[in-house]
Amino acid sequence: MQRVEQAFEVSSEHEIRIIRGSSGKHYAQIRNGAPFDIFLSADQLRPRRLVEEGFAVKSSLTTYAHGQLALWSRVDDLPLDREYLLNTDNYRVIAMANPRLAPYGQAALEVFSSLGLEALVREKLVMGENIAQAFQFAFSGNADLGLVAYSQALSPNMLGQQGSVWLVPSELHQPIKQDMVILSDSPAALEFASYMKSSAVQDILLSGGYLLPEGAP
Amino acid sequence: MLSQPDMAALLITLRLAATTTLILLLLGTPLAWWLATTRSRARSAIEAVIALPLVLPPTVLGFYLLLAFSPDGPIGATTAALSLPSMAFSFWGLVLGSAIYSLPFVVQPLQNSFASLGRMPLEVAATLGAGPLDRFISVVLPLSKMGYLTAAVLGFAHTLGEFGVVLMIGGNIPGETQVLSIAIYDHVEALEYSQAHWLAAGLLLCSFLVLLMIYSANRRFHLMKTT
């Protein structure tokens, strides 16, 4: 998002302020009058609910990216792949996001069930409130592995940090569709929404570990 | 009303608060006594360290504990060397975090209470031939009842309300590290507002009753002293 912000502010006369937080918290804040112009959620449920409840502009509801899931460890040069994950002797603690709260957590759960690992990893699971916390657990080494967002493993803040990463094949889970919706009638919000569809942003998303939604140019 | 995981969260929270309070009363007594009686120059520094959790955001404590618990952190390396299980994501890890977090709430009332005794009662007891332990048990403890009640209630209540530290080092494991404040947060995040209300209102009422109890006990105590 930082790179999108910088790129937008170069090309536009508007400035934006990014307010980070979990999708659930922002949903509650928006419903209670938070002065946000546009909501980029990590899921589809919450923007849709805001539209149904009349807090967001229906026609602006659109999927801006597909998230990808990665298996990550801070240990260098681990041969992370499907077999590594299947052999549960390889790890004691594995971190993921809470599936009730975060779409990446839901996807992680689907990966476990596609691989038939659900029962085997139950005792090894620790859950972050969101994907950032799941990453923190793995990053600090308290969890041996983490099922995190691929974008986190590629984050610019990670440069210089080694670690091992395996991009989890997308057929192991449902697509992680991330929606955005406009909340106000500010012209800057409209401009930003259309900017999110531009090729500049799509390049940033692709190199940042996201996939583009179907039908994107 | 309360689902099974919410019930488990309630029990874990009570167990955590009770364990932490007990440990803090045991460790806090000698510490508070030393602080109340010493003339050492180190006193101010120790007092400042104990008061740190009052001013620091709990996330600071949680973050450093998480690093300390990691395999190459000081606590993680120690537990690994003793082949003990890691403290991260465990009930005893939460106890350690809560004990640090609630330390000033137990030590400060005890210290004030010990300091207000003055030296007279102890010197009288000593001239009557009471040994140090006897003096502490039969003179200091009864005279510090109010201090202990305040310390226990504040320590307990403050641990009940703990969130930031648990969030950072807990890992949200039901029946092990998922406490009430986390369960409430989860309900809000998952848009389950009615369950969130049940727990939040329950905690609010509980905290109010605990504080009401201590303030009315305090009042009665002062009335007793003045009449």
Interface residues (C-beta under 8 A of the other chain):
Chain A: S22 G24 K25 Y27 A28 R46 R49 V93 A95 N98 R100 L101 L125 V126 M127 G128 E129 Q133 Q136 F137 S140 G141 N142
Chain B: L66 L67 F69 S70 P71 D72 G76 S86 A88 F89 L167 M168 G171 N172 I173 I182 Y185 D186 V188 E189 A190 L191
